[in-house]
Amino acid sequence: MVPGILAWLTFIFMVLFSWLIPFWVSIFIILFDTYWLMKTIYLSFHLRATFVEMRKVAKVDWLAKLRELATVRTTHDLEEAARVRSWSDIYHMVILPMYHEPYEVVRESFESLTRINYPKEKLLVVLALEEAGGDAARQTGERIEAEYGEKFGRFLVTMHPKGLPDEVPGKGSNESWAAARAKEKLIDPMGIPYGDLLVSVFDIDTQVYPEYFGRLAYVFLTAEHSTRAIYQPIPLFVNNVYEAPAIARVVSFSTTFWQMMQQSRPERLTSFSSQSIPFQTLLDIGYWQKDIVSEDSRVFWQGFLRYHGDFRVVPLFYPVSMDAAAAPSFWASMKNLYKQQRRWAWGSENIAYMMDGFSCDPEIPAAKKRYWTFNNIEGFHSWATNSLMIFALGWLPLFLGGRHFGTSLLAYSLPTITRWIITLSMVGIASSAVLSILLLPKRPGGNTMKDYLWYFLQWILMPITLIVFGAFPAVEAETRLMLGGRFRLGFWVTPKGRAQKPLVDFSPKA
């Protein structure tokens, strides 16, 4: 109940204090807007740092780097060589949970796996079907298996039964079922040591770039306490970016940029969407939880509590590409986008799980408990309230503060001051607009200068997206969580489709 209560208390106090103490509310919003400006500038440095690092990482042949790692022989590097296992011992397992997505979307993801710069005999691929997907899902699975079953070290199709007790139908329960079946049918029969297997779980629309598994193996082999971590790529929502409406593009790139900023602040990074986890870790925590919606972020807290705070997310600074929320019509796209954001905001359910775990575990350092409690509550509260506060408190004191305040110099200056500060913060939005253009995939036929101008100007929509597709779905999710019962959300699968050929270029040069 904490996130919803805090959000609604904020809204109530916004109105009440604008009426009772308009002078102090005006001072507060000027200071808050200034804080927002400084934070925008601060985060833009992190965004740029990650962008530079991502481009540098993307140019490396990571398979060659792994081979170099295996040949370390100098006296200076003997200790490091002894600590690092051979990369040739590492296996990768990819789990792709699928509901009823069309064959074209699934095929693109498998096609990207065939182009990896990594020995494919070390790759185990699991297509995790849902029985609830019906005959269409089964037929797609059979078609994919016939086309790609012989192209990897091992290939397995699993079928997650519907209606199992103590489960929320969705991605987490399907992934856990698939991982358990893979252990039984692939991992144990092959005799793969659990500590030498990395499990990458991707949405069915996720397309990997050629160096992903090489980069993942290198970071894993050189990390301290490598099984006490989740390895996080950067999600780029660009598979269908030219099919998506401008608002959907802005929201999708905003999500990407937030994840990029967090990669430069690894102490605050938690797991999101596509991720890679050592199989030994999955066994220790009991796989993904089956009775929740936000399994992709919950799995971090499962590991954090299981290892008494000795757990982290390691940034890969390497991307995977996914679909932006798009549909055949504009309004259908907006509906899908809103529901997607609401599902992500439902991740506030992890706050109760986290705090309950903290209260039961005296081994977790108190400083870590305070740090994560504050950052999680503040993060979800800001998601639901910040943009609404900036929008509303610039004018609420003028309407509710009474005649005396309305004739004051502060009342006269308040709109001008807040507008000037917010205008300055648009510099950060402009830098985001430039980066979004640099991250666009090649378009068949190319883009014109007019196209690029439009992709830049579409970021004018940012204030609207912050409220309509940021604050509103977050407030709804947190309110539903607070009320509980019939208001609780189940897992919602974002519809996916294709109106044209794939846009992502997987060539090494790209």
C-alpha positions in Angstrom: 0.0 0.0 0.0 3.0 2.3 0.5 3.5 3.6 -3.1 -0.2 4.4 -3.6 -0.6 6.1 -0.2 2.4 8.3 -0.8 1.2 9.2 -4.3 -2.3 10.2 -3.2 -1.1 12.1 -0.1 1.2 14.1 -2.5 -1.8 15.0 -4.7 -4.0 15.9 -1.7 -1.3 18.1 -0.2 -0.6 19.8 -3.5 -4.2 21.1 -3.6 -4.5 21.7 0.2 -1.2 23.6 0.6 -1.8 25.6 -2.6 -4.9 26.9 -0.9 -3.6 27.3 2.7 0.1 28.4 2.1 0.4 29.4 -1.6 3.5 31.5 -0.9 5.5 28.5 0.4 4.2 26.2 -2.3 5.4 28.7 -4.9 8.8 28.8 -3.3 8.8 25.0 -3.3 7.9 24.5 -6.9 10.6 27.0 -8.0 13.2 25.0 -6.0 11.7 21.7 -7.3 11.9 22.9 -10.9 15.5 23.9 -10.3 16.2 20.5 -8.8 14.6 18.9 -11.9 16.9 21.1 -14.2 20.0 20.1 -12.3 19.0 16.4 -12.3 18.4 16.5 -16.0 21.8 17.9 -16.6 23.4 15.4 -14.3 21.6 12.4 -15.9 22.5 13.6 -19.4 26.2 13.2 -18.5 25.5 9.6 -17.5 23.5 9.0 -20.7 26.4 10.3 -22.9 28.9 8.3 -20.9 26.9 5.1 -21.6 26.4 5.9 -25.2 30.2 6.4 -25.7 30.9 3.2 -23.8 28.3 1.2 -25.8 29.7 2.3 -29.1 33.2 1.3 -28.0 32.0 -2.1 -26.7 30.0 -2.7 -29.9 33.2 -2.4 -32.1 35.1 -5.2 -30.3 35.4 -8.7 -31.5 34.5 -10.3 -28.2 35.2 -13.9 -29.3 38.8 -12.8 -30.1 39.0 -11.1 -26.7 37.9 -14.4 -25.1 40.7 -16.2 -27.0 43.2 -13.7 -25.8 41.9 -14.2 -22.3 42.6 -17.9 -22.6 46.2 -17.3 -23.6 47.3 -15.1 -20.7 50.7 -16.4 -19.7 52.8 -13.6 -18.5 54.1 -13.6 -14.9 52.1 -10.4 -14.2 48.9 -12.1 -15.2 49.4 -15.5 -13.6 47.0 -14.7 -10.8 44.3 -13.4 -13.1 44.8 -16.4 -15.4 44.4 -18.8 -12.5 41.1 -17.1 -11.4 39.6 -17.0 -14.9 38.1 -20.2 -16.2 38.4 -21.1 -19.9 35.7 -19.5 -22.1 35.4 -22.8 -24.0 33.8 -24.3 -20.8 31.0 -21.7 -20.9 27.6 -22.7 -22.4 24.7 -20.3 -23.1 21.0 -21.2 -22.8 18.5 -18.9 -24.4 14.8 -19.0 -23.2 12.3 -17.4 -25.4 8.8 -17.4 -23.8 6.0 -17.1 -26.4 2.2 -16.7 -26.1 0.6 -16.2 -29.5 3.0 -13.9 -31.3 3.0 -14.2 -35.1 5.5 -16.4 -36.9 7.2 -13.4 -38.5 8.2 -11.9 -35.1 9.5 -15.2 -33.8 11.5 -15.9 -36.9 13.3 -12.6 -36.7 14.5 -13.4 -33.2 15.7 -16.9 -34.3 17.3 -15.5 -37.4 19.4 -13.1 -35.2 20.6 -16.1 -33.2 22.0 -17.7 -36.3 24.2 -14.7 -36.9 26.1 -14.6 -33.6 29.8 -14.5 -33.5 30.1 -17.4 -31.1 30.3 -21.2 -31.5 26.7 -22.3 -31.9 27.4 -25.7 -30.5 27.7 -23.9 -27.2 24.2 -22.5 -27.5 21.1 -24.2 -26.1 17.8 -22.7 -27.3 14.5 -23.2 -25.6 11.3 -22.0 -27.2 8.8 -21.8 -24.3 5.3 -22.1 -25.6 2.1 -21.4 -23.7 -0.7 -24.0 -23.9 -3.1 -21.1 -23.6 -1.7 -19.9 -27.0 -3.7 -22.6 -28.7 -3.1 -24.3 -32.0 -1.5 -21.1 -33.5 1.3 -21.1 -31.0 1.9 -24.9 -31.4 2.0 -24.6 -35.2 4.5 -21.7 -34.9 6.6 -23.7 -32.6 6.7 -26.7 -34.9 7.6 -24.5 -37.9 10.4 -22.8 -36.0 11.8 -26.1 -34.8 11.7 -27.5 -38.3 13.7 -24.5 -39.6 16.1 -23.8 -36.8 16.3 -27.0 -34.7 19.6 -28.1 -36.3 21.3 -24.8 -36.2 22.3 -24.7 -32.5 23.9 -27.1 -30.1 20.6 -28.1 -28.7 17.0 -27.1 -29.4 14.0 -27.7 -27.1 10.3 -26.7 -27.4 8.4 -26.7 -24.1 4.7 -26.3 -23.5 3.7 -24.5 -20.3 0.3 -26.0 -19.1 -2.5 -23.5 -18.4 -4.3 -23.4 -15.1 -1.5 -24.7 -12.8 -2.2 -23.9 -9.1 -0.4 -21.0 -7.4 0.6 -19.3 -10.7 -0.1 -16.1 -12.4 -0.3 -16.9 -16.1 2.5 -15.0 -17.7 6.2 -14.8 -18.5 7.6 -15.7 -15.1 5.7 -19.0 -14.7 6.5 -20.0 -18.3 10.2 -19.2 -17.9 10.4 -21.3 -14.7 8.6 -24.2 -16.3 11.0 -24.0 -19.4 14.1 -23.8 -17.2 13.1 -26.8 -15.2 12.3 -28.8 -18.3 15.7 -27.8 -19.8 17.5 -29.0 -16.7 15.8 -32.3 -17.0 16.2 -32.8 -20.8 19.3 -30.9 -21.8 21.6 -29.7 -19.0 21.8 -32.8 -16.8 22.0 -35.3 -19.7 24.8 -33.2 -21.3 26.6 -33.0 -17.9 27.0 -29.2 -18.1 28.3 -27.9 -14.7 25.7 -25.4 -13.4 28.3 -22.8 -12.8 29.4 -22.9 -16.4 26.0 -22.2 -17.9 24.6 -18.7 -18.5 20.8 -18.4 -19.0 19.6 -15.5 -21.1 15.9 -14.9 -21.0 14.5 -12.7 -23.7 11.0 -11.6 -24.8 10.1 -13.3 -28.0 10.6 -10.2 -30.0 14.2 -9.7 -28.7 16.9 -9.8 -31.3 20.5 -10.2 -30.3 23.5 -8.6 -32.0 26.4 -10.8 -33.1 28.7 -10.1 -30.2 26.2 -10.5 -27.4 27.3 -13.9 -26.1 31.0 -13.2 -26.5 30.6 -9.9 -24.5 28.5 -11.7 -21.9 31.0 -14.6 -21.5 33.9 -12.1 -21.2 32.2 -10.0 -18.5 31.1 -13.1 -16.6 34.6 -14.6 -16.6 36.3 -11.4 -15.5 33.8 -10.4 -12.8 34.3 -10.8 -9.1 32.0 -13.4 -7.6 30.5 -13.9 -11.0 27.6 -16.1 -9.9 26.4 -13.4 -7.5 25.1 -11.2 -10.3 22.6 -10.7 -13.1 24.1 -9.4 -16.4 22.0 -6.6 -18.0 22.1 -5.5 -21.6 20.7 -2.2 -22.9 17.2 -2.6 -24.5 16.8 -0.8 -27.8 13.1 -0.6 -28.9 13.9 -0.3 -32.6 12.8 -3.5 -34.4 9.7 -1.7 -35.7 10.6 1.8 -34.9 9.4 3.2 -38.2 6.0 1.6 -37.8 5.4 3.1 -34.4 3.7 6.5 -33.9 5.9 9.4 -32.8 4.6 9.3 -29.2 5.4 5.6 -29.0 8.9 6.3 -30.3 9.5 9.0 -27.8 8.3 6.8 -24.9 10.4 3.8 -26.1 13.6 5.8 -26.5 12.9 7.4 -23.0 12.9 3.9 -21.5 16.1 3.0 -23.4 17.7 6.2 -22.2 16.7 5.6 -18.5 18.3 2.1 -18.7 21.4 3.6 -20.3 21.7 6.1 -17.5 21.4 3.3 -14.9 24.2 1.4 -16.6 26.5 4.2 -15.7 25.2 4.0 -12.1 25.6 0.3 -11.5 25.1 0.8 -7.7 21.4 1.7 -8.6 20.9 -0.8 -11.4 18.3 -3.6 -11.1 17.2 -6.2 -13.6 14.8 -5.3 -16.4 13.2 -7.3 -19.3 16.0 -9.1 -21.2 18.7 -10.4 -18.9 21.3 -13.1 -18.4 21.7 -15.1 -15.2 24.1 -17.9 -14.1 22.1 -21.2 -13.9 23.5 -21.9 -10.5 22.0 -18.7 -9.3 18.6 -19.6 -10.7 18.8 -22.9 -8.9 19.7 -21.2 -5.6 16.7 -18.8 -5.8 14.2 -21.3 -7.2 13.9 -19.9 -10.7 11.6 -16.9 -11.4 8.6 -16.5 -9.2 5.4 -17.9 -10.7 2.8 -15.9 -8.9 3.7 -12.3 -9.8 3.6 -10.0 -12.8 7.0 -8.3 -12.6 9.2 -11.3 -12.6 12.0 -9.6 -14.6 12.7 -7.1 -11.7 11.7 -9.5 -8.9 14.4 -11.9 -9.8 17.0 -9.4 -8.6 15.4 -9.2 -5.2 15.2 -12.9 -5.0 19.0 -13.1 -5.5 19.6 -10.1 -3.2 17.7 -11.7 -0.3 19.0 -15.2 -1.0 22.7 -14.1 -0.8 22.0 -11.6 2.2 22.8 -8.5 0.1 25.8 -9.9 -1.7 24.2 -9.6 -5.1 24.2 -7.0 -7.9 23.4 -6.3 -11.5 26.4 -6.0 -13.8 26.0 -3.7 -16.8 27.0 -5.1 -20.2 27.0 -1.8 -22.1 25.9 -3.9 -25.0 22.4 -3.7 -26.6 19.6 -6.1 -27.6 16.8 -4.8 -29.9 13.1 -5.2 -29.1 9.8 -4.0 -30.4 8.3 -0.6 -29.6 4.6 -0.6 -28.8 2.9 -0.4 -32.1 -0.4 -1.5 -33.6 -2.3 -1.2 -36.9 -4.1 2.0 -35.8 -2.9 5.1 -33.8 -5.3 4.6 -30.9 -4.6 0.9 -30.6 -0.9 1.8 -30.4 -1.7 4.3 -27.6 -3.7 1.7 -25.7 -0.9 -0.8 -26.0 1.7 1.8 -24.9 -0.3 2.8 -21.8 -0.9 -0.8 -20.8 2.8 -1.6 -21.3 3.8 1.3 -19.0 1.2 0.3 -16.4 2.6 -3.2 -16.3 6.1 -1.9 -15.8 4.9 0.4 -13.1 3.3 -2.6 -11.4 6.9 -3.4 -10.4 6.2 -1.3 -7.3 4.9 -4.6 -5.9 8.5 -5.5 -5.3 8.7 -2.9 -2.5 6.7 -5.0 -0.1 8.7 -8.1 -1.0 12.0 -6.2 -0.5 11.0 -4.6 2.8 9.6 -7.9 4.2 12.8 -9.6 3.3 14.9 -6.9 4.9 12.9 -7.2 8.1 13.6 -11.0 8.3 17.3 -10.9 7.5 19.7 -9.5 10.0 22.7 -10.4 7.9 22.0 -7.7 5.3 23.9 -4.6 6.2 21.7 -1.8 7.6 23.2 0.7 5.2 22.1 -1.4 2.2 18.6 -1.8 3.6 18.3 2.0 4.0 19.8 2.7 0.6 17.6 0.3 -1.4 14.4 1.1 0.6 14.8 4.8 0.0 15.8 4.5 -3.7 12.9 2.1 -4.6 10.2 4.1 -2.8 11.5 7.4 -4.1 11.8 6.0 -7.6 8.3 4.8 -7.9 6.9 7.9 -6.1 8.8 10.2 -8.6 7.5 8.1 -11.5 3.9 8.8 -10.4 4.1 12.3 -9.2 7.0 14.4 -10.4 5.7 15.4 -13.9 2.2 16.2 -12.4 3.8 18.3 -9.7 5.8 20.3 -12.2 2.7 20.8 -14.4 0.2 21.6 -11.6 2.1 23.6 -9.0 3.0 26.2 -11.6 -0.6 27.4 -11.6 -2.5 25.9 -8.6 -1.4 28.5 -6.1 -2.7 31.2 -8.5 -6.1 29.7 -8.6 -6.4 28.5 -5.0 -4.2 31.0 -3.1 -6.9 33.7 -2.8 -7.0 37.4 -3.8 -4.2 38.5 -1.4 -1.7 36.1 -2.9 -3.0 36.7 -6.4 -2.0 40.3 -6.3 1.6 39.6 -5.0 4.8 40.0 -7.0 5.5 36.2 -6.5 2.1 35.3 -8.0 2.8 37.5 -11.0 6.3 36.1 -11.5 5.6 32.4 -10.7 4.5 31.3 -14.3 7.4 33.2 -15.9 10.0 31.7 -13.5 8.8 28.1 -13.8 8.5 28.4 -17.6 12.0 29.7 -17.8 13.4 26.9 -15.7 11.5 24.2 -17.6 12.6 25.7 -20.9 16.3 25.4 -19.8 15.7 21.7 -19.0 14.7 21.2 -22.6 18.4 21.2 -23.4 18.5 17.6 -21.9 15.6 16.7 -24.1 17.4 18.0 -27.2 20.4 15.8 -26.4 18.1 12.9 -26.1 16.6 13.7 -29.5 20.1 13.7 -31.1 21.0 10.4 -29.5 17.7 8.8 -30.6 18.5 9.7 -34.2 22.0 8.1 -33.9 20.4 4.9 -32.5 17.9 4.5 -35.4 18.5 1.4 -37.5 19.0 1.7 -41.2 15.8 2.2 -43.1 15.2 0.5 -46.5 15.6 3.4 -48.9 17.3 5.5 -46.3 16.1 8.6 -44.4 15.9 12.1 -45.8 16.8 15.3 -44.0 13.1 15.9 -43.6 12.8 12.6 -41.8 15.6 13.4 -39.4 14.1 16.8 -38.7 10.8 15.2 -37.8 12.5 12.6 -35.6 14.2 15.5 -33.8 11.0 17.6 -33.5 8.9 14.7 -32.2 10.7 15.2 -28.8 8.5 18.2 -28.3 5.9 15.6 -27.3 8.1 14.7 -24.2 6.1 16.7 -21.7 2.9 15.0 -22.8 4.4 11.5 -22.7 5.8 12.1 -19.2 2.2 12.7 -17.9 0.0 10.6 -20.1 2.3 7.6 -20.5 4.4 8.1 -17.4 2.5 9.5 -14.4 -1.0 8.3 -15.3 -0.2 4.5 -15.7 2.1 4.7 -12.6 -0.7 6.2 -10.5 -3.2 3.6 -11.8 -0.8 0.7 -11.1 0.1 2.0 -7.6 -3.6 2.7 -6.8 -4.6 -0.8 -7.9 -1.9 -2.3 -5.8 -3.0 -0.3 -2.8 -6.6 -1.3 -3.2 -5.8 -5.0 -3.9 -8.5 -7.6 -4.4 -10.3 -7.3 -7.8 -8.2 -4.3 -8.7 -5.0 -6.3 -8.9 -3.4 -6.6 -12.4 -2.6 -9.8 -14.1 0.1 -10.2 -16.7 -0.6 -8.4 -19.9 1.2 -9.5 -23.1 2.0 -6.6 -25.4 0.7 -7.4 -28.9 3.4 -7.7 -31.6 3.2 -7.8 -35.3 5.0 -6.8 -38.5 3.9 -4.6 -41.4 7.2 -4.7 -43.2 10.5 -6.5 -43.4 12.8 -6.3 -40.3 14.9 -3.2 -39.9 17.7 -4.3 -37.7 21.0 -4.8 -39.5 23.1 -7.5 -37.7 26.2 -7.2 -39.8 29.4 -6.7 -37.8 29.9 -3.3 -39.4 26.4 -2.1 -38.2 
